[in-house]
Amino acid sequence: MNFISALTFLLSLSIFFNTIIAIIFPKIFFWNKEGGRRKNFKQGVIAFLTLFILSIFFAGLSKTEIKVSDTEWRILNFIFLGTLSFPIFSFLVNKFQRQEIQTKTNQEGRMFQREIIESSGFSQNSSITSYKPILHPDLEGLIWFGDGPFKNYSPSPSDVLTIDIRGIRMMIQCFYQEEPSLIYINQKISKPTDISKVERPPYFPSYKGLSPEQKWIYLKFLTNPYDNSIDIGYVFILYYGLERHLLKGEYEKAFRVILKLRDVHNNRSFQYYSANALVLSAMLHERGDLVSEFIESLDKEYEFMFSDNLFLICYYSFDKPIKPYDIVRMAKSFDFTKRDYIKKYPDVFIDILRKVLLEKFGTDGILLKNLISDSDLSHIKYTKEQIFANVSLSSEEIKVPNLLQFQPLRKLIYDILDETHNRVKEFLFERRKIGKPIPEKKVIKPQKILVFDAQQESSLLKQLEKAKNALERHFIYIYLQDFYYKYRNLDKKYIEKCKEYCWKDINSLEETFNEFLKQESERIKSLENIYGKEQVDKEIEKIEKEGFYGTIPAFSRLLIIYEKEEDIENAIKVCELALQTKYFRIEQRYFEEKMKKLEKKLKNRI
């Protein structure tokens, strides 16, 4: 046999052995350099089956006896061993690359390499693939993934969580939907050329619904969640996932991260939802120490934007006394309207209030358990509180006892405030009488030079043009209302623009609700294989009955504007429309009281 025949024979053996190795150890051939399996696995199998058939064919061509020189035989052996060792060598190289990547990833906190998110290579239709994003150390173990090797979330059946402390019983009905904070590693990400030109996230944002550029901004934000220059929409996406941990997960770690987020992000909605959720989770896990941490963290005025009623329930549950500062802060909730001295002489008012409490109770705090008996508690009416921003947990308001409306408590707090007010009045008079008046406290806020943001206006209007349905338009209308109201003092045309988009929103509420019902029904039906048809039908029926889970800020915004303009007729009209609105959450008591006052004012004017 000649040299060519011998070469054919050895090549056929090499291909045969390679095929056997590929079948027994597929990772050797089917592992790519990033550490993940190739998507074309089937094509690879077909290719190796073809090589196997070829090996049989080549073996058939070399049946004759091999006669070659020693030099030629060495060359042939070299070729044989080289082809045989190729897959093994390839496997070792890939394994080394994976170890190197893993080492680097571990050094950076098990996140994906910083150069991926910062380099231009990350900017063009990239995805996270098999890497985790770089996270701030505080966020490790708190981020939810919806796919890939880091997947840590799957929808769960409906659940009911019960809070039962000191006779107060609250139930949280959770119909688990898709978690809006889920990161999907295979979705496209693109580094923006100009971040300022990237549209802000939608009103109810989710990672899945972000554009590739917005996903890049969000992942970048996760490296430093305490950057208060970020759009609040990205903060809410992170917060949604943290809320889930508050109920079931790393609740203690999530609790403390939320405290730090509250310290830097002063958005009203974020402050309201986060405070309510923190209080409720502390009660759920029966952690009075966490309540203390929350109270101690309240060192900025904007951090007190939360439910006073939930605050009282929490203090009652953990036997914490209501202090003078708490009473002053909640004065409005107890219908105490004489607030001049509170604003002008806060330190004097709190000091005298403390003395009043010491005289009445022998201490500077009020323990609610001494005022509300178990029997009283069983007769207190329940009200609904919106606790969670993450509607995948519970889009429902939670029924809680309305301690603010417990008449003995209301009367006691009001009387204490009224007595304090009168004593402050006497004290100030005496100081003026002896020529030592107390100076008023004047809060000088730094004046910001407001410049109209034409670029943001253009971006919002473009989003409105692109809106696909009434629900999307509704949320953009809210953004536009907030935007133009911000510049109301620059030019009268901006307040008119604000009113225009308020009315557009109000006039399209029926269409908005129909679109909401359609989308929610489709989404819930898609979960039928998890929950079953009976549960899905119940949830759809509940949505049809209870309506849209969001409020309509256009009503209160218009009411404020018309009241300031002394346009009482239109203000009354807004109240009437708000009270007639179905399927949306309206503060009925607020609009009823406003309408009575406005009608009385209109009557007196006539």
C-alpha positions as CSV (number, residue, x, y, z in Angstrom):
1,M,0.0,0.0,0.0
2,N,1.3,3.5,-0.9
3,F,1.6,6.6,1.3
4,I,-1.8,8.0,0.2
5,S,-3.6,4.8,1.2
6,A,-1.9,4.7,4.6
7,L,-2.8,8.3,5.1
8,T,-6.4,7.5,4.3
9,F,-6.4,4.6,6.7
10,L,-5.1,6.6,9.6
11,L,-7.4,9.6,8.9
12,S,-10.3,7.3,9.0
13,L,-9.2,6.0,12.4
14,S,-8.8,9.5,13.7
15,I,-12.3,10.6,12.5
16,F,-13.7,7.4,14.0
17,F,-12.1,8.1,17.4
18,N,-13.1,11.7,17.3
19,T,-16.7,10.7,16.7
20,I,-16.6,8.3,19.6
21,I,-15.2,11.0,21.9
22,A,-17.8,13.5,20.7
23,I,-20.6,11.0,21.5
24,I,-19.2,10.1,25.0
25,F,-18.0,13.6,25.9
26,P,-20.2,16.1,24.0
27,K,-18.9,19.1,26.1
28,I,-15.5,18.7,24.3
29,F,-17.1,19.7,21.0
30,F,-20.2,21.5,22.0
31,W,-18.8,24.1,24.5
32,N,-18.2,27.6,23.3
33,K,-15.7,30.0,24.6
34,E,-18.1,31.9,26.8
35,G,-18.9,28.8,28.8
36,G,-22.3,28.0,27.3
37,R,-23.6,25.3,25.0
38,R,-23.9,26.0,21.4
39,K,-27.4,26.7,20.1
40,N,-26.7,24.5,17.0
41,F,-26.3,21.3,18.9
42,K,-28.4,19.3,16.4
43,Q,-26.3,20.4,13.5
44,G,-23.2,19.3,15.4
45,V,-24.7,15.8,16.0
46,I,-25.5,15.5,12.3
47,A,-22.0,16.6,11.4
48,F,-20.3,14.0,13.6
49,L,-22.7,11.3,12.3
50,T,-21.5,12.3,8.8
51,L,-17.9,12.0,9.9
52,F,-18.6,8.6,11.3
53,I,-20.0,7.4,8.0
54,L,-16.9,8.8,6.2
55,S,-14.6,7.0,8.6
56,I,-16.2,3.7,7.5
57,F,-15.9,4.7,3.9
58,F,-12.2,5.6,4.3
59,A,-11.5,2.4,6.2
60,G,-13.0,0.5,3.3
61,L,-10.5,2.1,0.9
62,S,-7.5,0.9,2.9
63,K,-8.0,-2.8,3.1
64,T,-4.7,-3.6,1.4
65,E,-1.5,-4.2,3.4
66,I,0.4,-1.0,4.4
67,K,4.0,-0.7,3.2
68,V,5.6,2.6,3.8
69,S,9.1,3.9,4.9
70,D,9.9,4.6,8.6
71,T,10.0,8.4,7.9
72,E,6.6,8.3,6.2
73,W,5.2,6.2,9.0
74,R,6.4,8.8,11.6
75,I,4.7,11.5,9.6
76,L,1.5,9.5,9.5
77,N,1.6,8.8,13.2
78,F,2.1,12.5,13.9
79,I,-1.0,13.3,11.8
80,F,-3.0,10.5,13.5
81,L,-2.1,11.6,17.0
82,G,-2.7,15.3,16.2
83,T,-6.2,14.7,14.9
84,L,-6.9,12.4,17.8
85,S,-5.7,14.8,20.4
86,F,-7.5,17.9,18.8
87,P,-10.8,17.5,20.7
88,I,-9.0,16.8,24.0
89,F,-6.8,19.9,23.5
90,S,-9.9,21.9,22.5
91,F,-11.6,20.8,25.7
92,L,-8.7,21.7,27.9
93,V,-8.4,25.2,26.3
94,N,-12.1,25.9,26.8
95,K,-12.0,24.6,30.3
96,F,-9.1,27.0,31.1
97,Q,-11.0,29.9,29.5
98,R,-14.0,29.1,31.7
99,Q,-11.9,28.9,34.8
100,E,-10.3,32.2,34.0
101,I,-13.7,33.9,33.4
102,Q,-15.1,32.3,36.6
103,T,-12.1,33.6,38.6
104,K,-12.5,37.1,37.2
105,T,-16.2,37.0,37.9
106,N,-15.7,35.9,41.5
107,Q,-13.3,38.7,42.1
108,E,-15.9,41.2,40.9
109,G,-18.6,39.8,43.1
110,R,-20.0,37.1,40.8
111,M,-21.1,39.8,38.3
112,F,-20.4,40.2,34.6
113,Q,-17.2,41.9,33.7
114,R,-17.1,45.6,34.1
115,E,-15.6,46.1,30.7
116,I,-18.6,44.5,29.1
117,I,-20.9,47.1,30.5
118,E,-18.5,50.0,30.0
119,S,-16.9,49.1,26.6
120,S,-18.3,50.0,23.2
121,G,-18.4,46.3,22.6
122,F,-21.4,46.1,24.9
123,S,-23.3,48.8,22.9
124,Q,-24.3,46.9,19.8
125,N,-27.0,44.3,20.2
126,S,-25.3,42.5,23.1
127,S,-26.9,40.4,25.8
128,I,-25.8,39.4,29.2
129,T,-25.4,35.7,28.0
130,S,-23.9,33.7,30.8
131,Y,-22.6,36.5,33.0
132,K,-24.3,38.2,35.9
133,P,-24.4,42.0,35.9
134,I,-22.0,43.7,38.3
135,L,-24.0,44.5,41.4
136,H,-23.4,46.8,44.3
137,P,-22.4,44.6,47.3
138,D,-25.7,45.5,49.0
139,L,-27.7,43.9,46.2
140,E,-26.0,40.5,46.2
141,G,-28.6,37.8,46.6
142,L,-31.5,40.3,46.1
143,I,-31.8,40.4,42.3
144,W,-34.3,38.1,40.5
145,F,-33.4,36.4,37.2
146,G,-36.0,35.0,34.9
147,D,-33.9,32.7,32.7
148,G,-30.4,31.3,32.1
149,P,-28.0,29.7,34.6
150,F,-28.8,32.3,37.3
151,K,-32.6,31.8,37.2
152,N,-34.0,32.0,40.7
153,Y,-37.7,32.8,40.1
154,S,-40.7,30.9,38.9
155,P,-44.4,31.9,39.3
156,S,-46.0,30.4,42.4
157,P,-49.6,29.5,43.1
158,S,-51.8,32.0,44.9
159,D,-50.9,32.5,48.6
160,V,-52.4,34.2,51.6
161,L,-50.1,35.7,54.2
162,T,-51.6,36.5,57.6
163,I,-50.5,39.1,60.1
164,D,-51.9,38.5,63.6
165,I,-50.4,40.7,66.4
166,R,-52.2,41.9,69.5
167,G,-55.6,41.1,68.1
168,I,-55.0,42.9,64.8
169,R,-55.5,40.6,61.9
170,M,-54.5,41.5,58.4
171,M,-54.5,39.2,55.3
172,I,-52.4,39.7,52.2
173,Q,-53.9,37.9,49.2
174,C,-51.1,37.2,46.7
175,F,-51.9,36.2,43.2
176,Y,-48.3,35.8,41.9
177,Q,-47.9,37.3,38.4
178,E,-44.7,37.8,36.5
179,E,-42.2,39.7,38.6
180,P,-41.5,43.0,36.9
181,S,-37.9,43.2,38.2
182,L,-36.9,39.9,36.5
183,I,-33.7,40.2,34.5
184,Y,-33.6,38.1,31.3
185,I,-30.1,37.4,30.3
186,N,-30.8,36.7,26.7
187,Q,-32.5,40.0,26.0
188,K,-30.6,42.7,23.9
189,I,-28.7,45.5,25.6
190,S,-27.3,48.5,23.9
191,K,-25.1,51.2,25.3
192,P,-26.7,54.6,24.5
193,T,-24.6,57.2,22.6
194,D,-26.3,59.9,24.6
195,I,-28.1,58.8,27.9
196,S,-29.9,62.2,28.1
197,K,-31.8,61.3,24.9
198,V,-33.0,57.9,26.1
199,E,-36.7,58.0,26.9
200,R,-37.7,57.5,30.6
201,P,-39.2,54.2,31.6
202,P,-43.0,53.8,31.4
203,Y,-45.2,54.6,34.4
204,F,-45.4,51.0,35.6
205,P,-41.9,49.9,34.5
206,S,-40.5,46.4,34.2
207,Y,-37.1,45.2,33.1
208,K,-38.6,43.1,30.3
209,G,-40.5,46.2,28.9
210,L,-37.4,48.4,28.7
211,S,-35.7,49.2,25.4
212,P,-32.1,47.8,24.9
213,E,-30.7,51.3,25.9
214,Q,-32.9,51.5,29.0
215,K,-31.7,48.0,30.0
216,W,-28.1,49.2,29.8
217,I,-28.9,52.2,32.0
218,Y,-30.7,49.9,34.5
219,L,-27.8,47.5,34.7
220,K,-25.4,50.4,35.2
221,F,-27.7,51.7,37.9
222,L,-27.4,48.3,39.8
223,T,-23.6,49.1,40.3
224,N,-24.7,52.1,42.4
225,P,-28.4,52.1,43.4
226,Y,-27.8,55.2,45.6
227,D,-27.3,57.5,42.7
228,N,-30.1,60.0,43.1
229,S,-29.7,61.4,39.6
230,I,-31.3,58.3,38.1
231,D,-34.9,58.4,36.8
232,I,-37.2,57.1,39.5
233,G,-38.6,54.5,37.1
234,Y,-35.3,52.5,37.3
235,V,-35.4,52.7,41.1
236,F,-38.9,51.3,41.1
237,I,-37.9,48.3,39.0
238,L,-35.2,47.4,41.7
239,Y,-37.7,48.2,44.5
240,Y,-40.3,45.8,43.0
241,G,-37.8,42.9,43.5
242,L,-37.0,44.1,47.0
243,E,-40.7,44.1,48.0
244,R,-40.9,40.5,47.0
245,H,-38.0,39.7,49.4
246,L,-39.9,41.6,52.2
247,L,-42.6,39.0,52.0
248,K,-40.7,35.9,51.2
249,G,-37.0,36.0,50.8
250,E,-34.0,37.8,52.2
251,Y,-36.4,40.2,54.0
252,E,-33.9,41.6,56.6
253,K,-31.3,42.4,54.0
254,A,-33.9,43.9,51.6
255,F,-35.3,45.9,54.5
256,R,-32.0,47.7,55.1
257,V,-31.3,48.3,51.5
258,I,-34.8,50.0,51.2
259,L,-33.9,52.2,54.1
260,K,-30.8,53.4,52.3
261,L,-32.7,53.9,49.1
262,R,-35.3,56.0,50.9
263,D,-32.5,58.2,52.2
264,V,-31.4,59.3,48.7
265,H,-34.5,59.0,46.4
266,N,-37.1,61.6,47.5
267,N,-39.9,60.7,45.1
268,R,-43.3,60.9,46.9
269,S,-44.7,57.6,45.5
270,F,-41.5,55.7,46.3
271,Q,-41.4,57.1,49.9
272,Y,-45.1,56.3,50.4
273,Y,-45.0,52.7,49.1
274,S,-41.6,51.8,50.6
275,A,-42.6,53.1,54.1
276,N,-45.9,51.2,54.1
277,A,-44.2,48.0,52.9
278,L,-41.4,48.2,55.5
279,V,-43.9,48.7,58.3
280,L,-46.1,45.8,57.1
281,S,-43.2,43.4,56.6
282,A,-41.9,44.2,60.1
283,M,-45.3,43.2,61.5
284,L,-45.5,40.1,59.2
285,H,-42.1,38.8,60.6
286,E,-42.9,40.2,64.1
287,R,-39.7,42.2,64.2
288,G,-40.1,45.2,66.5
289,D,-36.3,45.9,66.2
290,L,-36.8,46.6,62.5
291,V,-39.5,49.0,63.3
292,S,-37.1,50.9,65.5
293,E,-34.5,51.0,62.7
294,F,-37.2,52.4,60.4
295,I,-38.2,55.1,62.9
296,E,-34.6,56.0,63.6
297,S,-34.0,56.4,59.8
298,L,-36.6,59.2,59.5
299,D,-34.2,62.1,59.5
300,K,-35.5,64.0,56.4
301,E,-38.9,65.7,56.0
302,Y,-39.7,63.8,52.8
303,E,-39.3,60.5,54.5
304,F,-42.5,60.9,56.5
305,M,-44.7,60.5,53.4
306,F,-46.6,57.4,54.5
307,S,-49.8,56.2,56.0
308,D,-50.4,57.6,59.5
309,N,-52.9,54.9,60.1
310,L,-50.4,52.2,59.4
311,F,-47.9,54.0,61.6
312,L,-50.4,53.9,64.5
313,I,-51.2,50.2,63.9
314,C,-47.5,49.4,64.0
315,Y,-46.9,51.3,67.2
316,Y,-49.9,49.6,68.8
317,S,-48.7,46.2,67.7
318,F,-45.2,46.6,69.2
319,D,-46.1,48.7,72.3
320,K,-44.2,51.7,71.1
321,P,-45.2,55.1,72.6
322,I,-46.3,58.0,70.3
323,K,-44.0,60.8,71.0
324,P,-44.6,64.6,70.7
325,Y,-43.0,64.8,67.3
326,D,-45.3,62.0,66.0
327,I,-48.4,63.8,67.3
328,V,-47.4,67.1,65.7
329,R,-46.6,65.3,62.4
330,M,-50.1,63.6,62.4
331,A,-52.0,66.7,63.5
332,K,-53.7,67.1,60.1
333,S,-54.8,63.4,60.2
334,F,-56.7,64.2,63.5
335,D,-58.4,67.2,61.8
336,F,-56.3,69.7,63.8
337,T,-56.2,72.8,61.6
338,K,-54.7,75.4,63.9
339,R,-51.2,74.9,62.7
340,D,-49.7,78.4,62.7
341,Y,-47.7,77.9,65.9
342,I,-46.6,74.5,64.7
343,K,-45.1,76.1,61.6
344,K,-43.7,79.3,63.2
345,Y,-42.6,78.0,66.6
346,P,-42.1,74.2,66.2
347,D,-39.6,73.8,69.0
348,V,-41.7,75.8,71.4
349,F,-44.8,73.8,70.4
350,I,-43.1,70.4,70.9
351,D,-41.6,71.4,74.2
352,I,-44.9,72.5,75.7
353,L,-46.7,69.4,74.2
354,R,-44.1,67.3,76.0
355,K,-45.1,69.0,79.3
356,V,-48.8,68.4,78.6
357,L,-48.1,64.7,78.1
358,L,-46.1,64.5,81.3
359,E,-48.9,66.1,83.2
360,K,-51.6,63.8,81.8
361,F,-49.7,60.5,81.5
362,G,-46.6,60.8,83.6
363,T,-44.5,60.2,80.5
364,D,-43.8,62.1,77.3
365,G,-45.4,59.4,75.1
366,I,-48.8,57.8,74.7
367,L,-49.1,54.0,74.7
368,L,-52.1,53.1,72.4
369,K,-52.7,49.8,74.3
370,N,-53.8,52.0,77.3
371,L,-56.4,53.7,75.1
372,I,-57.6,50.8,72.9
373,S,-58.9,47.6,74.5
374,D,-59.3,44.3,72.8
375,S,-63.1,45.0,72.9
376,D,-62.6,48.3,71.3
377,L,-60.4,46.8,68.6
378,S,-63.1,44.3,67.6
379,H,-65.5,47.2,66.9
380,I,-63.1,49.4,65.0
381,K,-64.0,49.7,61.3
382,Y,-61.5,48.5,58.7
383,T,-60.2,50.6,55.8
384,K,-58.2,49.7,52.8
385,E,-54.5,50.7,52.4
386,Q,-52.4,50.5,49.2
387,I,-49.2,48.8,50.4
388,F,-47.4,47.3,47.5
389,A,-46.1,49.0,44.4
390,N,-45.3,45.6,42.9
391,V,-48.6,44.5,41.5
392,S,-47.2,41.0,40.8
393,L,-47.4,40.5,44.6
394,S,-50.8,42.0,45.3
395,S,-52.7,44.6,43.2
396,E,-55.3,44.8,46.0
397,E,-55.5,47.2,48.8
398,I,-55.2,45.5,52.2
399,K,-57.9,45.8,54.8
400,V,-56.5,47.2,58.0
401,P,-58.2,48.6,61.2
402,N,-58.8,52.3,60.9
403,L,-57.3,53.6,64.2
404,L,-57.4,57.2,62.9
405,Q,-61.2,57.0,63.0
406,F,-61.4,55.5,66.5
407,Q,-63.3,58.4,68.1
408,P,-61.9,58.3,71.7
409,L,-58.3,58.4,70.2
410,R,-59.2,61.2,67.8
411,K,-60.8,63.3,70.6
412,L,-57.8,62.7,73.0
413,I,-55.2,63.7,70.4
414,Y,-57.2,66.7,69.2
415,D,-57.7,68.0,72.8
416,I,-54.0,67.6,73.6
417,L,-53.1,69.6,70.5
418,D,-55.7,72.2,71.2
419,E,-54.5,72.6,74.8
420,T,-50.9,72.8,73.6
421,H,-51.9,75.5,71.1
422,N,-53.5,77.6,73.8
423,R,-50.5,77.3,76.1
424,V,-48.1,78.3,73.3
425,K,-50.3,81.3,72.7
426,E,-50.1,82.4,76.3
427,F,-46.4,81.7,76.5
428,L,-45.7,83.9,73.4
429,F,-47.9,86.6,74.8
430,E,-46.0,86.7,78.1
431,R,-42.6,86.8,76.3
432,R,-43.7,89.7,74.2
433,K,-45.1,91.4,77.3
434,I,-41.7,91.4,79.0
435,G,-39.9,92.5,75.8
436,K,-38.4,89.1,75.0
437,P,-40.4,87.8,72.0
438,I,-39.6,84.4,70.5
439,P,-38.5,84.9,66.9
440,E,-40.4,82.9,64.3
441,K,-38.6,80.1,62.6
442,K,-38.1,81.0,59.0
443,V,-37.2,78.2,56.7
444,I,-35.3,79.7,53.8
445,K,-35.3,77.3,51.0
446,P,-32.6,77.7,48.3
447,Q,-34.3,79.1,45.2
448,K,-33.8,77.0,42.2
449,I,-33.6,78.7,38.8
450,L,-36.1,76.8,36.8
451,V,-35.3,76.5,33.0
452,F,-37.9,75.0,30.8
453,D,-36.7,71.6,29.5
454,A,-37.7,71.6,25.8
455,Q,-35.8,68.3,25.2
456,Q,-37.8,66.5,27.8
457,E,-41.0,68.0,26.5
458,S,-40.1,66.7,23.0
459,S,-39.3,63.3,24.4
460,L,-42.7,63.0,26.2
461,L,-44.6,64.1,23.2
462,K,-42.8,61.6,21.0
463,Q,-43.7,58.9,23.5
464,L,-47.3,60.0,23.3
465,E,-47.3,59.7,19.5
466,K,-45.8,56.2,19.7
467,A,-48.4,55.0,22.4
468,K,-50.1,51.9,21.1
469,N,-53.3,52.1,23.2
470,A,-55.3,54.1,25.7
471,L,-53.5,52.5,28.7
472,E,-50.1,53.6,27.5
473,R,-51.5,57.1,26.7
474,H,-52.9,57.3,30.2
475,F,-49.5,57.0,31.9
476,I,-47.8,59.4,29.5
477,Y,-50.6,61.9,30.2
478,I,-49.6,61.7,33.9
479,Y,-46.0,62.4,33.0
480,L,-47.1,65.4,30.9
481,Q,-49.3,66.7,33.7
482,D,-46.4,66.6,36.1
483,F,-44.1,68.1,33.6
484,Y,-46.1,71.2,32.7
485,Y,-47.2,71.8,36.3
486,K,-43.6,72.0,37.3
487,Y,-43.2,75.1,35.1
488,R,-46.5,76.7,36.0
489,N,-44.8,79.8,37.4
490,L,-42.7,80.4,34.3
491,D,-45.6,81.0,31.9
492,K,-49.4,80.8,32.1
493,K,-49.4,78.6,29.0
494,Y,-47.8,75.7,31.0
495,I,-50.6,75.6,33.5
496,E,-53.1,75.6,30.5
497,K,-51.1,72.7,29.0
498,C,-51.3,70.8,32.3
499,K,-55.1,71.3,32.4
500,E,-55.3,70.2,28.8
501,Y,-53.7,66.8,29.5
502,C,-55.6,66.3,32.7
503,W,-58.9,66.6,30.8
504,K,-57.6,64.4,28.0
505,D,-56.9,61.7,30.6
506,I,-60.3,62.1,32.3
507,N,-62.2,62.0,29.0
508,S,-60.5,58.7,28.0
509,L,-60.9,56.8,31.3
510,E,-63.5,54.4,30.0
511,E,-61.2,53.5,27.0
512,T,-58.3,53.2,29.4
513,F,-60.1,50.8,31.7
514,N,-61.2,48.6,28.8
515,E,-57.6,48.3,27.6
516,F,-56.5,47.5,31.1
517,L,-59.1,44.8,31.5
518,K,-58.1,43.3,28.1
519,Q,-54.4,43.2,29.0
520,E,-54.9,41.8,32.5
521,S,-57.3,39.1,31.2
522,E,-54.8,38.0,28.6
523,R,-52.0,38.0,31.1
524,I,-53.9,36.0,33.7
525,K,-55.2,33.5,31.1
526,S,-51.5,32.9,30.1
527,L,-51.0,31.5,33.7
528,E,-53.8,29.0,33.5
529,N,-51.4,26.1,33.3
530,I,-50.0,27.2,36.7
531,Y,-53.1,28.2,38.6
532,G,-55.9,26.3,36.9
533,K,-58.9,27.6,35.1
534,E,-61.1,28.1,38.2
535,Q,-58.5,30.4,39.9
536,V,-57.9,32.3,36.7
537,D,-61.6,32.9,36.2
538,K,-61.9,34.2,39.8
539,E,-59.1,36.6,39.3
540,I,-60.5,38.0,36.1
541,E,-63.9,38.4,37.8
542,K,-62.2,40.2,40.6
543,I,-60.5,42.6,38.2
544,E,-63.8,43.3,36.5
545,K,-65.4,44.1,39.8
546,E,-62.7,46.0,41.6
547,G,-61.3,47.8,38.6
548,F,-58.0,49.5,37.8
549,Y,-55.5,49.4,40.7
550,G,-54.1,52.9,40.0
551,T,-55.4,56.3,41.1
552,I,-56.2,59.1,38.7
553,P,-54.1,62.1,39.7
554,A,-55.7,64.3,37.1
555,F,-58.8,64.9,39.3
556,S,-56.8,66.2,42.3
557,R,-54.5,68.2,40.1
558,L,-57.3,70.0,38.3
559,L,-59.1,70.6,41.7
560,I,-56.0,72.3,43.1
561,I,-55.5,74.4,40.0
562,Y,-59.2,75.6,39.8
563,E,-59.2,76.4,43.6
564,K,-56.1,78.6,43.2
565,E,-57.7,80.3,40.2
566,E,-61.0,80.8,42.2
567,D,-62.8,78.9,39.5
568,I,-65.3,77.3,41.9
569,E,-67.7,76.1,39.2
570,N,-65.1,74.0,37.4
571,A,-63.7,72.8,40.8
572,I,-67.2,71.5,41.7
573,K,-67.4,69.9,38.2
574,V,-64.1,68.0,38.8
575,C,-65.4,66.7,42.2
576,E,-68.7,65.5,40.6
577,L,-66.8,63.7,37.8
578,A,-64.4,62.1,40.3
579,L,-67.3,60.8,42.4
580,Q,-69.1,59.4,39.3
581,T,-66.0,57.6,38.1
582,K,-66.2,53.8,38.1
583,Y,-63.5,51.2,38.0
584,F,-60.8,53.5,39.3
585,R,-59.6,54.2,42.9
586,I,-60.9,57.6,44.0
587,E,-60.5,59.2,47.4
588,Q,-64.3,59.5,47.8
589,R,-64.3,61.1,51.2
590,Y,-61.8,63.7,50.1
591,F,-63.9,64.8,47.0
592,E,-67.1,64.7,49.0
593,E,-65.7,67.0,51.7
594,K,-64.2,69.3,49.0
595,M,-67.4,69.5,47.1
596,K,-69.4,70.5,50.3
597,K,-66.9,73.3,51.1
598,L,-66.9,74.5,47.5
599,E,-70.7,74.5,47.2
600,K,-70.9,76.5,50.5
601,K,-68.3,78.9,49.2
602,L,-70.2,79.4,45.9
603,K,-73.5,79.9,47.8
604,N,-71.9,82.6,50.0
605,R,-70.5,84.3,47.0
606,I,-73.9,84.6,45.4
